[in-house]
Amino acid sequence: MEMLFCYCCRVHHAKDQMRLFPTRHGMRWRCIDSIEAATRSRTERDAFGRQQTELNREAARRRAEFMHHLRESLSPAL
C-alpha cells in the first residue's frame, strides 16, 4: 500500500486517505481528516490541532528515547 506524507498533521497515511490540496507553495498532499477538520467550528478545529500536537510530541518523545537507547547500546563500556 502506498503511503503519502500529510504536510498538515505530519504523518504518513494510505494514499486513498489523501487529497492534493492547493497551498501558497503549490499542491501538497493532505489527509481527508485534516481537510474536514478545517471546515468545522473554531472549537473543533482547535481540539483537532491540540490532538495532532500531542500525537506529534509523543512520536518525537519515542524517537528521542529510541535514539538514547541506541546510543547507550553502541557506546563502549568504560
C-alpha positions in Angstrom: 0.0 0.0 0.0 1.4 3.4 -1.0 1.8 5.8 1.9 2.0 9.6 1.5 3.1 12.3 3.9 0.4 14.8 5.1 2.0 18.2 5.5 -0.8 19.3 7.8 -0.6 16.6 10.5 2.9 15.4 9.6 2.0 11.8 9.4 2.1 9.2 6.7 -1.4 7.9 5.5 -2.6 5.5 2.9 -2.9 7.2 -0.5 -6.7 6.6 -0.6 -7.0 8.8 2.6 -5.1 11.7 0.9 -6.0 14.5 -1.4 -3.9 17.0 -3.3 -4.5 20.4 -1.7 -3.6 23.8 -3.0 -1.2 25.9 -0.8 0.8 29.1 -1.3 3.8 26.8 -2.2 1.9 24.6 -4.7 -0.1 21.4 -4.4 0.6 19.3 -1.4 -0.8 16.1 0.0 -3.2 16.5 2.9 -5.3 13.8 4.7 -9.1 13.9 4.5 -9.4 14.2 8.3 -7.4 17.4 8.3 -9.3 18.8 5.4 -12.6 18.1 7.1 -11.4 19.4 10.5 -10.6 22.7 8.8 -14.3 23.1 7.9 -15.6 22.6 11.4 -16.2 25.2 14.1 -13.2 27.0 15.7 -13.5 25.0 18.9 -13.4 21.7 17.0 -10.5 22.9 14.8 -8.6 23.9 17.9 -9.3 20.5 19.5 -8.1 18.7 16.4 -4.9 20.8 16.4 -4.2 20.1 20.1 -4.7 16.4 19.4 -2.3 16.4 16.5 0.2 18.4 18.5 0.0 15.8 21.3 0.5 12.9 18.8 3.5 14.7 17.3 5.1 15.3 20.7 4.6 11.7 21.7 6.1 10.5 18.4 9.1 12.8 18.9 9.5 11.6 22.5 9.5 8.0 21.4 12.1 8.7 18.7 14.3 10.5 21.2 14.0 7.7 23.7 14.9 5.1 21.0 17.9 7.1 19.9 19.0 7.4 23.5 18.8 3.6 24.0 20.6 3.1 20.7 23.4 5.4 21.6 23.8 3.7 25.0 24.0 0.3 23.4 26.6 1.4 20.9 28.8 3.3 23.3 31.9 1.4 24.5 31.7 0.2 28.2 34.1 2.1 30.5 
